[in-house]
Amino acid sequence: MAHHAEHAEDDSYHPKDAVSAAIRALAITGGIGFVGAAAQVTVHKQNMSPLAVVTRFGGTMTMLGGMGGTYAFVRAASANLRQVEDPWNTAVAGFSAGALLGLRARTFPAVLGYGAVTATAMAAFDYTQGLYGYSKNHDEDEFERRQKLRKNFQTPAEQTFAELGEGRGITGPNYEERRRERIKETYGIEVPTSPVPAS
């Protein structure tokens, strides 16, 4: 019974800070918009001042920043209001961001069309867990999954010694003893176990 209560408590919804999420997304997408505006200035045929990034192509920066901020805020606010994290929050947020893009056309069908397309694309991406979600095991704990990934890429020391050989800073246990034996077998020289004291 206690285990069931603990499981239910773990599955409970944790509210998100919509404002901080919006500010973070606004900064990221606004930065991307700034880079895009700067690229537009660079490829323009006429000579333009650096201020043209803001004065001439500032709309690109404003639109991308606004879309990112709107998406992040609406997604977090929708999740907080519904008390659940699912693709519907992403759909509502995608519609809001797409509708903002449609406002540039100044027609109601464009607002609905851009909103519907963006909502469908973002909800489908969220529902399928992005590009790798189809192969992800949802029953496996994320920490354990990452630990397994780390162990998969760790090579045992014995395998490293076998592939690279010893020496050049790569030494295994009892290396000095094996080295003395090899020198004695090859050259017939007895290597002392302790360093020779300086005279």
PyMOL commands that set and color helices and strands:
alter all, ss='L'
color gray80, all
select helices_A, chain A and resi 2-10+18-43+52-55+58-82+87-105+108-127+133-135+142-152+157-164+175-187
alter helices_A, ss='H'
color red, helices_A
deselect
rebuild
show_as cartoon
